[in-house]
Amino acid sequence: MLICVLNLHNIAFAQDTKEPILSDPQLTTELVGDGISFPTSMAFLGPDDILILEKNNGTVKRMVNGELLNEPLLQVNVSNQGERGMLGIAVQKNNGGPTYVFLYYSEPAPSNDKNLSHIVEPTVNRLYRYELDLNQGRLIKPMQILALPATLKTNHNGGVVTIGPDNNVYTVVGDLVGHRTLAQNQRSGNDVDGTGGILRVTPEGKPLDHGTISNSYPLNLYYAYGIRNSFGIDFDPITGKLWDTENGDAYGDEINLVEPNFNSGWSRVQGMSSLY
């Protein structure tokens, strides 16, 4: 069974029903559940036990056997303009230990946070680790894993999260719309700052000792770079290889096999285009 979150803007519907029109007779659709406001991502605790994010509300909801639980597991204050909001989730189960839930969201930054002085607007994209408490029905013990830049532009924040076969945490950060550093293949760009790439850290938020590009911070966070923006990454369960989708500008969307130290080409190349 293939379960998808569908972007309704790109799907045709019959005029007299709410059912999508499928052109492939081998595909079928089945309503698993409803009542979600602007879902962005989901992760499975079990076959019929799903954690679902609501972008603008900053909520993590749980759906069991197609029914939403009355109370969210978490609700936080998020910046939700444009593509900001509650964006990414991944679940990591530990034998004999707590179940971790990793969340990527755009958070209003305190104006007195000296570590965020480089940010033009008081917003920061953060990756948090929570523990799942099923008895209380809550996500507890938040631990910041990454604090990443934001700008006046509200799009290209990336946000998807996944757990690799190495049990490390992988997340995508876009280019924040025209934000140019060396990671965006600009020789005259600013120093790398954690944007425009796939980042990899341990579950405790530490860079790996053997960074794929460099052992110095923040280059040691990067698994891949040259990425405009992405709404999807995952590992092939057979090969263990990482794949991503990359959003093109007016054309040139990509599906990429992401090897360590992969350069996806942005902002010099997109899709099958020549250099421009």
C-alpha positions as CSV (number, residue, x, y, z in Angstrom):
1,M,0.0,0.0,0.0
2,L,1.3,3.4,-1.0
3,I,0.3,6.3,1.3
4,C,0.7,9.8,0.0
5,V,-0.1,13.3,1.2
6,L,-1.5,14.9,-1.9
7,N,-1.0,18.5,-3.0
8,L,-4.6,19.4,-4.0
9,H,-3.5,22.2,-6.2
10,N,-2.0,19.8,-8.7
11,I,-4.8,17.2,-8.8
12,A,-8.0,17.2,-10.8
13,F,-11.3,16.5,-9.1
14,A,-14.6,15.4,-10.5
15,Q,-17.1,18.4,-10.4
16,D,-19.8,16.5,-8.5
17,T,-17.5,14.7,-6.0
18,K,-14.5,15.3,-3.9
19,E,-12.8,12.3,-5.3
20,P,-9.5,12.8,-7.3
21,I,-9.5,11.8,-10.9
22,L,-6.8,9.1,-11.6
23,S,-5.5,8.5,-15.1
24,D,-3.8,5.2,-14.1
25,P,-6.3,2.4,-13.7
26,Q,-3.8,0.5,-11.5
27,L,-4.0,3.2,-8.8
28,T,-6.8,3.6,-6.3
29,T,-7.5,6.1,-3.6
30,E,-8.9,5.6,-0.1
31,L,-9.7,8.2,2.5
32,V,-7.6,7.4,5.6
33,G,-8.8,10.3,7.7
34,D,-9.7,14.0,7.5
35,G,-10.1,17.0,9.7
36,I,-6.4,18.2,9.3
37,S,-5.7,21.9,8.6
38,F,-2.9,22.5,6.0
39,P,-0.9,19.3,6.6
40,T,2.8,19.5,5.7
41,S,4.3,16.1,6.7
42,M,3.6,13.0,8.7
43,A,5.5,10.1,10.4
44,F,4.3,6.7,11.4
45,L,4.4,5.3,15.0
46,G,2.7,2.1,13.6
47,P,0.7,0.9,10.6
48,D,-2.4,2.8,11.6
49,D,-0.8,5.3,14.0
50,I,0.3,8.5,12.3
51,L,1.7,11.8,13.6
52,I,0.6,14.7,11.3
53,L,1.8,18.3,11.2
54,E,-0.4,21.4,10.7
55,K,1.7,24.1,9.1
56,N,0.0,27.3,10.3
57,N,-1.2,26.1,13.6
58,G,2.1,24.8,14.8
59,T,0.5,21.5,15.9
60,V,1.4,17.8,15.9
61,K,-1.7,15.7,15.8
62,R,-2.1,12.0,16.2
63,M,-4.4,9.8,14.0
64,V,-5.1,6.3,15.2
65,N,-7.2,4.0,12.9
66,G,-8.3,7.0,10.9
67,E,-9.5,9.0,13.9
68,L,-7.9,12.1,15.2
69,L,-7.2,12.3,18.9
70,N,-9.0,15.2,20.7
71,E,-5.8,16.9,21.8
72,P,-2.6,17.5,19.9
73,L,0.6,16.0,21.1
74,L,2.2,19.5,20.8
75,Q,1.3,23.0,19.9
76,V,4.0,25.7,19.5
77,N,4.1,29.3,18.3
78,V,5.3,29.3,14.7
79,S,6.0,32.0,12.1
80,N,3.7,30.8,9.3
81,Q,4.1,33.4,6.5
82,G,4.7,31.9,3.1
83,E,6.4,28.6,3.4
84,R,7.3,29.0,7.1
85,G,5.6,27.0,9.8
86,M,5.5,23.5,11.2
87,L,7.4,21.8,8.4
88,G,9.1,18.5,9.1
89,I,8.9,15.4,11.3
90,A,10.8,12.2,11.8
91,V,10.4,9.4,14.4
92,Q,13.3,7.4,15.9
93,K,12.5,4.4,18.1
94,N,15.2,3.3,20.4
95,N,15.2,-0.2,21.8
96,G,14.7,0.0,25.6
97,G,14.9,3.8,25.4
98,P,12.6,6.8,24.6
99,T,11.0,7.3,21.2
100,Y,12.4,10.6,19.8
101,V,10.3,12.8,17.6
102,F,12.3,15.4,15.6
103,L,10.5,18.5,14.4
104,Y,11.6,21.3,12.1
105,Y,9.7,24.5,12.4
106,S,10.0,28.3,11.9
107,E,10.0,29.9,15.3
108,P,9.8,33.6,16.3
109,A,13.2,34.4,17.7
110,P,13.5,36.4,21.0
111,S,14.9,39.8,20.1
112,N,17.5,39.6,22.9
113,D,19.0,36.4,21.5
114,K,22.6,37.4,20.8
115,N,23.2,34.2,18.8
116,L,20.7,35.4,16.2
117,S,22.1,38.9,15.5
118,H,22.7,37.9,11.9
119,I,19.0,37.4,11.2
120,V,17.3,40.4,9.6
121,E,13.8,39.4,10.8
122,P,13.2,37.9,14.3
123,T,12.5,34.4,12.9
124,V,14.7,31.3,13.0
125,N,14.3,27.8,11.5
126,R,14.9,25.3,14.3
127,L,15.3,21.5,14.5
128,Y,14.1,20.2,17.9
129,R,14.2,16.7,19.4
130,Y,11.3,15.7,21.7
131,E,10.5,12.6,23.6
132,L,7.2,10.9,23.0
133,D,5.2,10.3,26.2
134,L,2.3,8.0,25.2
135,N,0.9,8.0,28.8
136,Q,0.4,11.7,28.8
137,G,-0.2,11.9,25.0
138,R,2.4,14.6,24.8
139,L,5.7,15.5,23.3
140,I,8.0,16.4,26.1
141,K,11.6,17.4,26.9
142,P,12.4,19.7,23.9
143,M,16.0,19.8,23.0
144,Q,17.3,22.2,20.3
145,I,19.3,20.3,17.6
146,L,19.9,23.1,15.1
147,A,19.3,26.8,14.8
148,L,19.4,27.9,11.2
149,P,19.2,31.3,9.5
150,A,16.0,33.0,8.2
151,T,15.7,36.2,6.2
152,L,13.0,38.7,5.2
153,K,12.0,36.2,2.4
154,T,9.5,33.7,3.7
155,N,10.0,30.8,1.2
156,H,12.6,28.1,0.5
157,N,13.0,27.1,4.2
158,G,13.1,23.4,3.3
159,G,12.2,21.6,6.5
160,V,11.8,17.9,5.7
161,V,13.5,15.5,8.1
162,T,14.4,11.8,8.0
163,I,16.5,9.3,10.0
164,G,19.3,7.6,8.1
165,P,20.4,4.0,8.3
166,D,23.3,5.3,10.4
167,N,20.7,6.6,12.9
168,N,21.7,10.2,12.3
169,V,19.3,13.0,11.5
170,Y,19.1,14.5,8.0
171,T,17.3,17.7,7.1
172,V,17.0,20.0,4.1
173,V,17.4,23.8,4.2
174,G,16.7,25.8,1.1
175,D,18.4,29.0,-0.2
176,L,15.8,31.3,1.6
177,V,15.0,32.8,-1.9
178,G,18.1,34.5,-3.3
179,H,20.3,34.1,-0.2
180,R,23.7,33.4,-1.8
181,T,26.7,31.8,-0.1
182,L,29.4,29.4,-1.2
183,A,26.9,26.6,-0.6
184,Q,24.8,28.0,-3.5
185,N,27.8,27.8,-5.9
186,Q,28.6,31.5,-5.8
187,R,32.3,32.1,-5.8
188,S,31.8,35.6,-4.5
189,G,29.1,34.5,-2.1
190,N,29.2,34.8,1.7
191,D,30.6,32.1,3.9
192,V,28.6,28.9,4.3
193,D,26.0,29.4,7.0
194,G,23.8,26.3,7.1
195,T,21.6,27.1,4.1
196,G,21.2,25.5,0.7
197,G,21.9,21.9,1.6
198,I,21.1,18.7,3.3
199,L,22.5,18.8,6.8
200,R,23.4,15.8,9.0
201,V,23.8,15.6,12.8
202,T,23.6,13.0,15.5
203,P,20.4,12.7,17.5
204,E,22.1,15.0,20.0
205,G,22.7,17.6,17.4
206,K,26.4,17.1,17.1
207,P,28.3,17.2,13.7
208,L,29.9,13.9,12.8
209,D,33.6,13.7,13.4
210,H,34.2,12.9,9.7
211,G,32.3,15.6,7.9
212,T,31.7,14.8,4.2
213,I,33.1,18.2,3.0
214,S,35.2,19.4,5.9
215,N,35.8,18.8,9.6
216,S,35.3,22.5,10.4
217,Y,32.0,24.1,11.5
218,P,29.6,24.7,9.8
219,L,30.9,22.7,6.8
220,N,30.9,19.6,8.8
221,L,27.1,19.8,9.0
222,Y,26.7,19.4,5.2
223,Y,26.0,16.0,3.6
224,A,25.1,17.8,0.3
225,Y,24.9,21.4,-1.0
226,G,23.8,23.5,-4.0
227,I,20.1,22.9,-3.2
228,R,17.5,25.5,-4.1
229,N,14.7,24.0,-2.0
230,S,13.2,20.6,-1.3
231,F,10.0,19.1,0.1
232,G,11.2,15.5,0.1
233,I,14.1,13.3,1.2
234,D,14.3,9.6,2.1
235,F,16.5,6.6,2.1
236,D,16.0,3.6,-0.2
237,P,15.3,0.7,2.2
238,I,17.1,-1.8,-0.1
239,T,20.3,0.1,-1.0
240,G,20.5,2.6,1.9
241,K,21.0,5.4,-0.6
242,L,19.6,8.9,0.0
243,W,17.3,10.4,-2.6
244,D,15.8,13.9,-2.7
245,T,13.4,16.0,-4.7
246,E,14.4,19.5,-5.6
247,N,12.1,22.3,-6.6
248,G,13.0,24.1,-9.8
249,D,12.2,27.7,-10.5
250,A,9.8,28.0,-13.4
251,Y,10.9,24.5,-14.7
252,G,13.6,21.9,-13.9
253,D,12.2,20.0,-10.9
254,E,14.7,17.2,-10.0
255,I,14.8,13.8,-8.3
256,N,18.4,13.2,-7.3
257,L,20.5,10.3,-6.0
258,V,22.4,12.0,-3.2
259,E,25.8,10.6,-2.5
260,P,28.0,12.1,0.3
261,N,29.4,15.6,-0.8
262,F,26.8,15.8,-3.6
263,N,26.6,19.2,-5.3
264,S,23.1,19.7,-6.7
265,G,24.2,22.6,-8.8
266,W,22.0,25.5,-7.6
267,S,22.2,28.4,-8.4
268,R,24.2,27.6,-11.6
269,V,22.2,24.5,-12.8
270,Q,18.7,23.2,-12.5
271,G,17.0,20.2,-14.0
272,M,18.7,19.3,-17.3
273,S,19.6,22.8,-18.2
274,S,23.0,24.0,-19.4
275,L,24.9,26.6,-17.3
276,Y,23.3,30.0,-17.3
